[in-house]
């Protein structure tokens, strides 16, 4: 027997058993009477037994039919329950999801965004990785991550990117003048890129997205940045600035808490401003699960709704 035909025939059989007539079953199923009759005949031929006997105007279930009715109800109940479970699973994100985020976005974006995601999708178990954009891109390509929030577009040929927003970059300086710093910038409202380039800078190593962006913008202005130290760790870079060993360049979100505590200051860079762009990245040609799609939607919605607040000081771009 065909499994699908089996289930249909069993449903028709139970409808006749409950109504006591072929016409009643046909009416309940919104079918024609011959269609119902064919399914009962199909079952009777397969099992080689009569399932109904006529009693006046009604059709009574035979003893064999009663046994079939018990089993049919159990089979259909299990099938309906399975269909329900699979149907929900096909619509509701679940399983493991690995999310990558940069240092700055991890501190100022992820806790709030993940809280909203977890409330909406409690069946998704999250693994979170925090690192530089370049290393997160490598993890996406090696499938160690499913989705990540990156700055700019590293490994562009191997990843898909969804643009989120453009953020203002600024020079990060101590809130008070340091004896080790050559210039007191604690009261500056803004600074030019040319002025930034002459200061002792603490930047990521060559090949990192932020380092390349700053050097490329300096090259366009025909100036050389005065890089005195390299640090691939944003928390360490901030600590080095607090210790008076130099200045670094970050988005406001990366130092928002320190600025609020008056530990550091954020001085916007202009003439020209340096565009610092945020993207959601996923492996190219990879299967995007429901969890990946849901996370992408939630991150995008959260960032877009908070782009202009004080923490980000950015704007949406396309």
C-alpha positions as CSV (number, residue, x, y, z in Angstrom):
1,X,0.0,0.0,0.0
2,X,1.0,3.6,-0.5
3,X,1.5,5.3,2.8
4,X,-0.2,8.5,1.7
5,X,-3.1,6.6,0.3
6,X,-3.2,4.5,3.5
7,X,-3.7,7.6,5.7
8,X,-6.4,9.1,3.4
9,X,-8.3,5.8,3.4
10,X,-8.1,5.4,7.2
11,X,-9.4,9.0,7.6
12,X,-12.3,8.2,5.3
13,X,-12.9,4.8,7.1
14,X,-13.2,6.6,10.5
15,X,-15.5,9.2,9.1
16,X,-17.9,6.5,7.9
17,X,-17.6,4.7,11.2
18,X,-18.4,7.8,13.2
19,X,-21.3,9.0,10.9
20,X,-22.8,5.5,10.2
21,X,-23.2,6.3,6.5
22,X,-21.3,7.0,3.4
23,X,-23.3,10.1,2.6
24,X,-22.7,11.5,6.2
25,X,-19.0,10.9,5.9
26,X,-18.9,12.5,2.4
27,X,-20.7,15.5,3.8
28,X,-18.3,15.9,6.7
29,X,-15.2,15.4,4.5
30,X,-16.7,17.7,1.8
31,X,-16.3,15.0,-0.8
32,X,-18.6,13.0,-3.1
33,X,-20.1,9.7,-1.8
34,X,-18.4,7.6,-4.6
35,X,-15.0,9.0,-3.5
36,X,-15.6,7.8,0.0
37,X,-16.9,4.4,-1.2
38,X,-13.7,3.9,-3.3
39,X,-11.5,4.3,-0.3
40,X,-13.5,1.9,1.8
41,X,-13.4,-0.7,-1.0
42,X,-9.6,-0.1,-1.3
43,X,-9.2,-1.0,2.4
44,X,-11.5,-4.0,2.2
45,X,-9.6,-5.4,-0.8
46,X,-6.2,-4.9,0.9
47,X,-7.2,-6.5,4.2
48,X,-9.5,-9.0,2.5
49,X,-12.3,-8.5,4.9
50,X,-15.6,-6.6,5.3
51,X,-15.3,-3.4,7.5
52,X,-19.0,-2.5,7.5
53,X,-22.4,-4.3,7.5
54,X,-25.7,-2.7,6.7
55,X,-28.2,-2.4,9.6
56,X,-31.2,-0.7,8.2
57,X,-30.3,2.7,6.9
58,X,-26.9,2.7,8.8
59,X,-23.6,1.0,8.3
60,X,-22.3,-0.7,11.4
61,X,-18.6,-1.5,11.9
62,X,-17.7,-5.2,11.9
63,X,-15.6,-6.8,14.6
64,X,-12.6,-6.5,12.2
65,X,-13.5,-2.9,11.5
66,X,-13.6,-2.1,15.2
67,X,-10.0,-3.4,15.6
68,X,-9.0,-1.3,12.6
69,X,-10.7,1.7,14.0
70,X,-8.6,1.5,17.3
71,X,-5.4,1.2,15.3
72,X,-6.4,3.8,12.8
73,X,-7.1,6.4,15.5
74,X,-3.7,5.7,17.1
75,X,-1.8,5.9,13.8
76,X,-3.5,9.1,12.7
77,X,-3.0,10.7,16.2
78,X,0.7,9.9,16.0
79,X,1.0,11.2,12.4
80,X,-0.9,14.4,13.3
81,X,1.4,15.0,16.3
82,X,4.5,14.4,14.2
83,X,3.3,16.7,11.5
84,X,2.6,19.4,14.1
85,X,6.1,19.0,15.6
86,X,7.9,19.1,12.2
87,X,5.7,22.0,11.1
88,X,6.7,24.1,14.1
89,X,10.4,23.1,13.7
90,X,10.3,24.2,10.1
91,X,9.1,27.6,11.1
92,X,10.8,28.2,14.4
93,X,14.6,28.7,14.6
94,X,16.4,26.2,16.8
95,X,19.8,24.4,17.2
96,X,23.3,25.8,17.6
97,X,24.3,29.2,16.2
98,X,27.8,30.6,16.2
99,X,28.0,34.4,16.2
100,X,31.1,36.5,15.7
101,X,31.5,40.2,16.7
102,X,34.3,42.7,16.7
103,X,35.7,44.1,19.9
104,X,33.8,47.4,19.7
105,X,30.5,45.9,18.6
106,X,30.8,43.2,21.1
107,X,30.8,45.6,24.0
108,X,28.2,48.1,22.8
109,X,25.9,46.0,20.5
110,X,25.8,42.4,21.3
111,X,24.5,42.2,24.9
112,X,21.4,44.2,24.1
113,X,20.8,42.6,20.7
114,X,21.3,39.1,22.0
115,X,18.9,39.7,24.9
116,X,16.2,40.5,22.4
117,X,17.1,37.5,20.2
118,X,17.0,35.1,23.1
119,X,13.6,36.3,24.3
120,X,12.2,35.7,20.8
121,X,14.1,32.5,19.9
122,X,14.7,30.5,23.1
123,X,15.4,27.2,21.3
124,X,18.6,28.6,19.7
125,X,21.8,27.9,21.6
126,X,24.3,30.6,21.0
127,X,28.1,30.4,20.8
128,X,29.8,33.9,20.7
129,X,33.3,34.8,19.4
130,X,34.9,38.2,19.8
131,X,37.8,39.1,17.6
132,X,39.1,41.4,14.8
133,X,37.2,41.7,11.5
134,X,39.9,39.8,9.7
135,X,40.0,36.8,12.1
136,X,36.2,36.7,12.2
137,X,36.1,36.6,8.4
138,X,38.6,33.7,8.5
139,X,36.3,31.9,11.0
140,X,33.3,32.4,8.7
141,X,35.1,31.0,5.7
142,X,36.3,27.9,7.7
143,X,32.6,27.5,8.9
144,X,33.6,28.0,12.6
145,X,31.1,30.9,12.6
146,X,27.7,31.1,11.0
147,X,27.3,34.9,11.0
148,X,29.3,37.9,12.2
149,X,29.2,41.6,12.5
150,X,32.3,43.0,10.8
151,X,33.7,46.4,9.9
152,X,34.3,46.9,6.2
153,X,34.5,43.9,3.8
154,X,37.4,41.5,4.4
155,X,37.6,38.4,2.2
156,X,34.9,40.0,0.0
157,X,35.0,37.3,-2.7
158,X,34.2,34.6,-0.1
159,X,31.6,36.2,2.0
160,X,28.2,37.8,1.6
161,X,27.7,41.2,3.2
162,X,24.6,43.1,4.3
163,X,25.3,46.8,4.9
164,X,24.2,48.2,8.3
165,X,25.6,51.7,9.1
166,X,28.5,54.1,8.8
167,X,30.0,55.2,12.1
168,X,32.1,58.2,12.9
169,X,35.7,57.5,13.9
170,X,37.6,59.6,16.4
171,X,40.9,59.9,18.2
172,X,40.9,58.4,21.7
173,X,42.7,60.5,24.2
174,X,43.1,60.5,28.0
175,X,40.5,62.7,29.8
176,X,43.3,64.5,31.5
177,X,46.7,65.7,30.3
178,X,49.4,63.1,30.6
179,X,53.1,63.9,31.2
180,X,53.9,61.3,28.5
181,X,51.7,62.9,25.9
182,X,53.2,65.6,23.7
183,X,50.0,67.5,23.2
184,X,47.0,68.2,25.5
185,X,43.9,67.1,23.6
186,X,41.6,66.8,26.6
187,X,39.5,69.8,25.6
188,X,39.5,69.4,21.8
189,X,36.1,69.2,20.1
190,X,37.5,67.8,16.8
191,X,40.8,67.1,15.0
192,X,42.0,66.8,11.4
193,X,43.5,63.7,10.0
194,X,46.7,65.6,9.3
195,X,46.9,66.5,13.0
196,X,46.2,62.9,14.0
197,X,48.9,61.5,11.8
198,X,51.6,63.5,13.7
199,X,50.6,62.1,17.1
200,X,52.1,58.9,18.6
201,X,49.5,56.3,17.5
202,X,48.7,52.8,18.8
203,X,47.1,50.9,16.0
204,X,46.4,47.3,15.0
205,X,49.0,45.4,13.0
206,X,49.3,45.8,9.3
207,X,46.6,43.9,7.4
208,X,44.0,44.6,10.0
209,X,41.0,46.5,8.7
210,X,41.3,49.6,10.9
211,X,45.0,49.9,10.2
212,X,44.6,49.6,6.5
213,X,41.7,52.1,6.5
214,X,43.7,54.7,8.4
215,X,46.8,54.3,6.3
216,X,44.9,54.4,3.0
217,X,43.2,57.6,4.1
218,X,46.5,59.1,5.2
219,X,48.0,58.1,1.8
220,X,45.2,59.9,0.0
221,X,46.2,63.0,1.9
222,X,49.9,62.4,1.2
223,X,50.7,62.1,4.9
224,X,52.4,59.3,7.0
225,X,50.8,58.3,10.3
226,X,53.2,58.2,13.3
227,X,52.6,54.7,14.5
228,X,54.7,54.0,17.6
229,X,53.1,50.8,18.8
230,X,50.9,48.0,17.5
231,X,48.0,46.3,19.5
232,X,45.4,43.9,18.0
233,X,43.4,44.0,21.3
234,X,41.0,46.9,21.7
235,X,40.9,46.6,25.5
236,X,44.7,46.7,25.6
237,X,44.8,49.7,23.3
238,X,42.5,51.6,25.5
239,X,44.6,50.7,28.6
240,X,47.7,51.9,26.8
241,X,46.0,55.2,26.0
242,X,45.0,55.6,29.7
243,X,48.6,54.9,30.7
244,X,49.7,57.8,28.5
245,X,51.7,55.7,25.9
246,X,49.9,57.1,22.9
247,X,46.6,57.6,21.1
248,X,44.4,55.3,19.2
249,X,41.5,55.6,16.7
250,X,38.1,53.9,17.4
251,X,34.4,54.4,17.0
252,X,32.5,56.0,19.9
253,X,30.8,52.7,20.6
254,X,34.2,51.2,21.5
255,X,34.9,53.7,24.3
256,X,31.4,54.7,25.3
257,X,31.6,53.3,28.8
258,X,35.0,54.9,29.4
259,X,33.8,58.2,28.1
260,X,30.8,58.1,30.4
261,X,33.1,57.4,33.3
262,X,35.4,60.3,32.2
263,X,38.3,57.9,31.7
264,X,38.8,58.7,28.0
265,X,37.6,61.2,25.5
266,X,36.4,60.7,22.0
267,X,37.6,63.5,19.6
268,X,35.9,63.2,16.1
269,X,38.2,63.2,13.1
270,X,37.4,65.5,10.2
271,X,39.0,67.0,7.2
272,X,38.4,64.4,6.0
273,X,36.3,62.1,8.2
274,X,37.2,58.4,7.9
275,X,34.2,56.3,6.9
276,X,33.9,53.2,9.3
277,X,31.3,50.9,7.9
278,X,29.5,48.0,9.7
279,X,28.2,44.9,7.9
280,X,26.6,41.6,8.7
281,X,28.6,38.8,7.0
282,X,27.8,35.2,6.2
283,X,29.7,32.5,4.2
284,X,29.0,32.9,0.5
285,X,27.1,30.0,-1.1
286,X,26.4,28.6,2.4
287,X,23.0,27.3,3.5
288,X,21.4,30.0,5.7
289,X,19.4,28.2,8.4
290,X,16.4,29.7,10.0
291,X,18.5,30.6,13.0
292,X,21.0,32.5,10.8
293,X,18.2,34.3,9.0
294,X,16.6,35.2,12.3
295,X,19.8,36.5,13.8
296,X,20.5,38.6,10.7
297,X,17.1,40.1,10.9
298,X,17.4,40.8,14.6
299,X,20.8,42.4,14.4
300,X,19.8,44.5,11.4
301,X,16.6,45.7,13.1
302,X,18.4,46.5,16.4
303,X,21.3,48.4,14.8
304,X,19.1,50.3,12.4
305,X,16.8,51.4,15.3
306,X,19.8,52.5,17.4
307,X,22.1,53.9,14.7
308,X,21.6,57.6,15.7
309,X,21.8,57.2,19.5
310,X,24.7,58.7,21.4
311,X,26.5,55.4,21.8
312,X,26.8,54.9,18.0
313,X,26.6,58.3,16.5
314,X,26.2,56.7,13.1
315,X,23.8,56.7,10.1
316,X,22.3,54.0,7.9
317,X,23.9,53.6,4.5
318,X,23.1,51.4,1.5
